């Protein structure tokens, strides 16, 4: 039916359809907003519930572990102390055995050192004659002595002259070539050190050679005894590392085993408690919190379902209303007459008798607007 040919009742029917469409669109917008708000509230409540579950489980788990941790720490401390006591006792026993087996050699070394001091005093030799390096430089005999001599040569005839040359404030405008300056420095240092070496040898070795040879012999005996002492010490320590049963450490071992057993028992009890917590208590905590908070979330979910159904209903009504208006009216009426205000203006014109049909009312209104 062409609404342009319709009377006032047809226009009122059209206005009712427009009003119904607008009302449904408004309610659809409101329901959509409430639906989004409810979804946010559901998500927030669900997160809060999960956060409470997680934090409570973490606190309870920490509490379970803490109830054992202090006792475990004490047991570990007792075990550490027991092992420390055993090590001290073992070290003492090993030390006593070393002292016992090397007592004769130590005594010999003490006597030999006293003899050396007596010889130095009687010959009025300087302190340098009691230093081992002196005998390596003036009574070179072994490969070790040769090595020390070579090292001394490098230090005194190469490194020190080089350092002296670098440190000396040579004039930049010196007429001497660099090679000459280097040669002078090295020559002077070598001469000084050779003189010192010769003078020391003259006043010691030159006048007291036999005494010095005797001292060297005594020092070699001391070195031999020291070598034997180190060998005995290594042997005793090596044997003790493999088998320390001869040092009477049984009481310490019993104490260590007791403390280790106590520690193992506490660790097993802690692991058992944590295992039970994970398999049972954790689920109980989750169920308790869910029982307290989930009903409110379920209520929100139910409300969400109702609003979603309501939204679907209004979406259908709006879709059908738009389709009906598009099919029945928009082919004849401009879109601006889909507004209730414009339709009310047309109704006033028709009610006043100035137009009999909708088409006449539109023409009348358009003339007034011009």
C-alpha positions as CSV (number, residue, x, y, z in Angstrom):
1,X,0.0,0.0,0.0
2,X,1.3,3.5,-0.9
3,X,1.3,5.5,2.4
4,X,1.2,8.7,0.4
5,X,-2.4,7.9,-0.4
6,X,-3.2,6.9,3.2
7,X,-5.3,8.9,5.6
8,X,-4.5,10.0,9.2
9,X,-4.9,6.5,10.6
10,X,-2.2,5.2,8.2
11,X,0.1,8.0,9.3
12,X,-0.6,7.2,13.0
13,X,0.2,3.5,12.2
14,X,3.5,4.5,10.6
15,X,4.3,6.7,13.6
16,X,3.6,3.8,16.0
17,X,6.0,1.6,14.0
18,X,8.7,4.3,14.1
19,X,8.2,4.8,17.9
20,X,8.3,1.1,18.5
21,X,11.6,0.8,16.5
22,X,13.2,3.7,18.4
23,X,12.1,2.3,21.7
24,X,13.5,-1.2,20.8
25,X,16.8,0.4,19.6
26,X,17.1,2.4,22.9
27,X,16.4,-0.7,24.9
28,X,18.9,-2.7,22.8
29,X,21.6,-0.1,23.5
30,X,20.8,-0.2,27.3
31,X,20.9,-4.0,27.4
32,X,24.2,-4.0,25.5
33,X,25.7,-1.7,28.0
34,X,24.4,-3.7,31.0
35,X,25.7,-6.9,29.3
36,X,29.2,-5.4,28.9
37,X,29.2,-4.2,32.5
38,X,28.1,-7.6,33.7
39,X,30.9,-9.3,31.7
40,X,33.5,-7.0,33.3
41,X,32.1,-7.7,36.7
42,X,32.2,-11.5,36.0
43,X,35.8,-11.3,34.8
44,X,36.8,-9.1,37.8
45,X,35.2,-11.4,40.3
46,X,36.7,-14.5,38.6
47,X,40.2,-12.9,38.7
48,X,39.8,-11.9,42.4
49,X,38.7,-15.4,43.3
50,X,41.7,-17.0,41.5
51,X,44.1,-14.4,43.0
52,X,42.7,-15.3,46.5
53,X,43.1,-19.0,45.7
54,X,46.7,-18.6,44.5
55,X,47.8,-16.3,47.4
56,X,46.2,-18.5,50.0
57,X,47.8,-21.7,48.6
58,X,51.2,-19.9,48.5
59,X,50.8,-18.7,52.1
60,X,49.7,-22.1,53.4
61,X,52.5,-23.9,51.4
62,X,55.1,-21.5,52.8
63,X,53.7,-22.1,56.3
64,X,54.0,-25.8,55.9
65,X,57.6,-25.6,54.7
66,X,58.5,-23.0,57.4
67,X,57.3,-25.3,60.2
68,X,60.1,-27.7,59.1
69,X,62.8,-25.3,57.9
70,X,63.9,-24.0,61.3
71,X,64.4,-27.5,62.6
72,X,66.1,-28.6,59.4
73,X,68.5,-25.6,59.7
74,X,69.3,-26.6,63.3
75,X,69.9,-30.2,62.1
76,X,72.2,-29.0,59.3
77,X,74.1,-26.8,61.7
78,X,74.6,-29.8,64.1
79,X,75.7,-32.0,61.3
80,X,78.2,-29.3,60.1
81,X,79.6,-28.8,63.6
82,X,80.0,-32.6,64.0
83,X,81.9,-32.9,60.7
84,X,84.0,-29.9,61.8
85,X,84.8,-31.5,65.1
86,X,85.8,-34.7,63.3
87,X,88.1,-32.8,60.8
88,X,89.8,-31.0,63.7
89,X,90.3,-34.2,65.6
90,X,91.7,-35.9,62.4
91,X,94.0,-32.9,61.7
92,X,95.2,-33.0,65.2
93,X,95.9,-36.8,65.0
94,X,97.7,-36.4,61.6
95,X,99.7,-33.5,63.0
96,X,100.8,-35.4,66.0
97,X,101.8,-38.4,63.9
98,X,103.8,-36.1,61.6
99,X,105.5,-34.5,64.5
100,X,106.3,-37.9,66.0
101,X,107.7,-39.4,62.8
102,X,109.7,-36.3,61.9
103,X,110.9,-35.4,65.4
104,X,114.4,-36.7,64.9
105,X,114.8,-34.8,61.6
106,X,113.4,-31.6,63.1
107,X,115.8,-32.0,66.0
108,X,118.7,-32.5,63.6
109,X,117.8,-29.4,61.7
110,X,117.6,-27.3,64.9
111,X,121.1,-28.5,65.9
112,X,122.5,-27.9,62.4
113,X,121.1,-24.3,62.3
114,X,122.7,-23.7,65.7
115,X,126.0,-25.0,64.3
116,X,125.7,-22.6,61.4
117,X,125.1,-19.6,63.7
118,X,128.1,-20.6,65.8
119,X,130.3,-20.8,62.7
120,X,129.1,-17.4,61.4
121,X,129.7,-15.8,64.8
122,X,133.2,-17.3,65.2
123,X,134.2,-16.2,61.7
124,X,132.5,-12.8,62.1
125,X,130.7,-13.3,58.7
126,X,128.0,-10.9,57.6
127,X,124.3,-12.0,57.7
128,X,124.3,-12.5,53.9
129,X,126.4,-15.7,54.5
130,X,123.4,-17.3,56.1
131,X,121.2,-16.8,53.0
132,X,120.9,-19.8,50.7
133,X,121.1,-17.6,47.5
134,X,124.6,-16.5,48.5
135,X,125.9,-20.1,48.2
136,X,124.1,-20.6,44.9
137,X,125.9,-17.5,43.5
138,X,129.4,-18.2,45.0
139,X,129.5,-22.0,45.3
140,X,127.5,-23.0,42.1
141,X,127.2,-26.7,41.9
142,X,123.7,-28.0,41.0
143,X,121.3,-27.3,38.1
144,X,119.3,-25.3,40.5
145,X,122.3,-23.2,41.3
146,X,122.9,-22.6,37.6
147,X,119.3,-21.5,37.2
148,X,119.5,-19.0,40.0
149,X,122.8,-17.6,38.5
150,X,121.1,-17.2,35.2
151,X,118.1,-15.4,36.8
152,X,120.4,-13.1,38.7
153,X,122.3,-12.3,35.5
154,X,119.0,-11.3,33.7
155,X,117.9,-9.2,36.6
156,X,121.2,-7.3,37.4
157,X,122.7,-7.1,33.9
158,X,119.6,-6.6,31.8
159,X,116.4,-5.6,33.6
160,X,117.8,-3.2,36.2
161,X,120.1,-1.4,33.6
162,X,117.0,-1.1,31.3
163,X,115.0,0.4,34.2
164,X,117.7,2.8,35.1
165,X,118.0,4.0,31.5
166,X,114.2,4.6,31.4
167,X,114.2,6.5,34.7
168,X,117.3,8.7,34.1
169,X,116.4,12.2,33.0
170,X,118.3,12.2,29.7
171,X,118.2,15.6,28.0
172,X,116.2,15.5,24.8
173,X,118.7,17.7,23.0
174,X,121.6,15.5,24.1
175,X,124.4,15.2,21.5
176,X,124.9,11.6,22.3
177,X,123.0,9.0,20.2
178,X,120.5,6.9,22.0
179,X,122.6,3.8,21.5
180,X,125.5,5.4,23.3
181,X,123.3,6.5,26.2
182,X,122.0,2.9,26.4
183,X,125.6,1.6,26.3
184,X,126.8,3.9,29.0
185,X,123.9,3.0,31.3
186,X,124.3,-0.7,30.8
187,X,128.1,-0.5,31.2
188,X,127.9,1.5,34.4
189,X,125.3,-0.8,36.0
190,X,127.3,-3.9,35.0
191,X,130.5,-2.5,36.5
192,X,128.7,-1.5,39.7
193,X,127.1,-4.9,40.2
194,X,130.4,-6.8,39.3
195,X,132.3,-4.7,41.8
196,X,129.7,-5.5,44.5
197,X,129.8,-9.2,43.6
198,X,133.6,-9.2,43.6
199,X,133.9,-7.3,46.9
200,X,131.4,-9.5,48.7
201,X,133.2,-12.6,47.4
202,X,136.6,-11.1,48.5
203,X,135.6,-10.3,52.1
204,X,133.6,-13.6,52.5
205,X,134.7,-16.4,50.3
206,X,138.3,-15.1,49.9
207,X,139.0,-15.1,53.6
208,X,136.7,-17.8,55.0
209,X,136.3,-20.3,52.2
210,X,136.6,-23.4,54.4
211,X,134.1,-22.1,56.9
212,X,131.7,-21.2,54.2
213,X,132.0,-24.6,52.6
214,X,131.2,-26.1,56.0
215,X,128.2,-23.9,56.3
216,X,127.1,-24.9,52.8
217,X,127.5,-28.5,53.7
218,X,125.3,-28.0,56.8
219,X,122.7,-26.2,54.8
220,X,122.6,-29.1,52.3
221,X,122.0,-31.5,55.2
222,X,119.1,-29.2,56.4
223,X,117.7,-29.1,52.8
224,X,117.9,-32.9,52.6
225,X,116.2,-33.3,56.0
226,X,113.5,-30.8,54.9
227,X,112.9,-32.9,51.8
228,X,112.6,-36.0,53.9
229,X,110.2,-34.2,56.2
230,X,108.0,-33.2,53.3
231,X,108.0,-36.7,51.9
232,X,106.9,-38.1,55.3
233,X,104.2,-35.5,55.7
234,X,102.8,-36.2,52.2
235,X,102.8,-39.9,52.9
236,X,101.0,-39.6,56.2
237,X,98.4,-37.2,54.8
238,X,97.8,-39.3,51.7
239,X,97.3,-42.4,53.8
240,X,95.0,-40.5,56.2
241,X,92.9,-39.4,53.2
242,X,92.3,-43.0,52.2
243,X,92.0,-44.6,55.7
244,X,91.7,-42.6,58.9
245,X,90.6,-45.5,61.1
246,X,93.8,-45.4,63.2
247,X,93.0,-41.9,64.6
248,X,90.1,-43.0,66.8
249,X,87.3,-41.0,65.1
250,X,84.5,-43.6,65.8
251,X,82.7,-41.4,68.3
252,X,82.7,-38.5,65.8
253,X,81.4,-40.8,63.1
254,X,78.5,-42.0,65.3
255,X,77.6,-38.4,66.1
256,X,77.7,-37.5,62.4
257,X,75.5,-40.5,61.5
258,X,73.0,-39.6,64.2
259,X,72.7,-36.0,63.0
260,X,72.5,-37.2,59.3
261,X,69.7,-39.5,60.2
262,X,67.8,-36.8,62.0
263,X,68.3,-34.4,59.1
264,X,67.1,-37.1,56.5
265,X,64.0,-37.8,58.7
266,X,63.1,-34.1,58.8
267,X,63.6,-33.7,55.1
268,X,61.4,-36.8,54.4
269,X,58.7,-35.5,56.7
270,X,58.8,-32.1,55.0
271,X,58.5,-33.7,51.6
272,X,55.7,-35.9,52.7
273,X,53.8,-32.8,54.2
274,X,54.3,-30.8,50.9
275,X,53.2,-33.8,48.9
276,X,50.0,-34.1,50.9
277,X,49.5,-30.4,50.6
278,X,49.8,-30.6,46.8
279,X,47.5,-33.7,46.5
280,X,44.9,-32.8,49.1
281,X,45.1,-29.5,51.0
282,X,45.5,-27.5,47.9
283,X,42.3,-28.8,46.5
284,X,40.5,-28.3,49.8
285,X,41.6,-24.6,49.8
286,X,40.4,-24.2,46.2
287,X,37.0,-25.8,47.0
288,X,36.5,-23.7,50.2
289,X,37.2,-20.4,48.4
290,X,35.1,-21.4,45.4
291,X,32.2,-22.4,47.7
292,X,32.3,-18.9,49.3
293,X,32.8,-16.8,46.1
294,X,31.5,-18.8,43.2
295,X,27.7,-18.5,44.0
296,X,28.0,-14.7,43.4
297,X,29.9,-15.4,40.1
298,X,27.2,-18.0,39.1
299,X,24.5,-15.4,39.8
300,X,26.3,-12.9,37.6
301,X,26.6,-15.6,34.8
302,X,22.9,-16.3,35.1
303,X,22.2,-12.5,34.9
304,X,24.5,-12.4,31.9
305,X,22.6,-15.2,30.2
306,X,19.3,-13.4,30.8
307,X,20.7,-10.1,29.4
308,X,22.1,-11.9,26.4
309,X,18.8,-13.5,25.7
310,X,17.1,-10.1,26.1
311,X,19.6,-8.5,23.8
312,X,19.0,-11.2,21.2
313,X,15.2,-10.4,21.5
314,X,15.7,-6.7,21.0
315,X,18.1,-7.3,18.1
316,X,15.5,-9.4,16.4
317,X,12.8,-6.8,17.0
318,X,15.0,-4.0,15.7
319,X,15.9,-6.0,12.7
320,X,12.3,-6.9,11.9
321,X,11.1,-3.3,12.5
322,X,13.8,-1.8,10.2
323,X,12.9,-4.4,7.5
324,X,9.2,-3.7,7.8
325,X,9.7,0.1,7.6
326,X,12.1,-0.3,4.7
327,X,9.7,-2.5,2.8
328,X,6.4,-0.7,3.6
329,X,7.3,3.0,3.9
330,X,10.9,4.0,2.8
331,X,10.0,3.4,-0.9
332,X,7.5,6.3,-0.6
333,X,8.8,8.5,2.1
334,X,12.1,10.4,2.4
335,X,14.3,9.3,5.4
336,X,13.7,12.6,7.2
337,X,10.1,11.6,7.7
338,X,11.3,8.6,9.7
339,X,11.6,11.0,12.6
340,X,8.8,11.2,15.1
341,X,9.0,15.0,15.2
342,X,8.4,15.3,11.5
343,X,5.5,12.7,11.6
344,X,3.9,14.8,14.5
345,X,4.0,17.9,12.2
346,X,2.3,16.0,9.5
347,X,-0.4,14.7,12.0
348,X,-1.1,18.4,13.1
349,X,-1.6,19.4,9.5
350,X,-4.0,16.5,8.8
351,X,-5.8,17.0,12.1
352,X,-6.4,20.7,11.3
353,X,-8.1,19.6,8.0
354,X,-5.5,21.2,5.8
355,X,-4.7,17.8,4.1
356,X,-6.6,14.6,3.7
357,X,-3.8,12.3,2.7
358,X,-0.2,11.9,3.8
359,X,1.0,13.0,0.4
360,X,-1.0,16.3,0.7
361,X,0.3,16.9,4.2
362,X,3.9,16.5,3.0
363,X,3.4,18.9,0.1
364,X,1.8,21.4,2.5
365,X,4.7,21.1,5.0
366,X,7.3,21.5,2.2
367,X,5.5,24.7,1.1
368,X,5.6,26.1,4.6
369,X,9.4,25.3,4.9
370,X,10.1,27.1,1.6
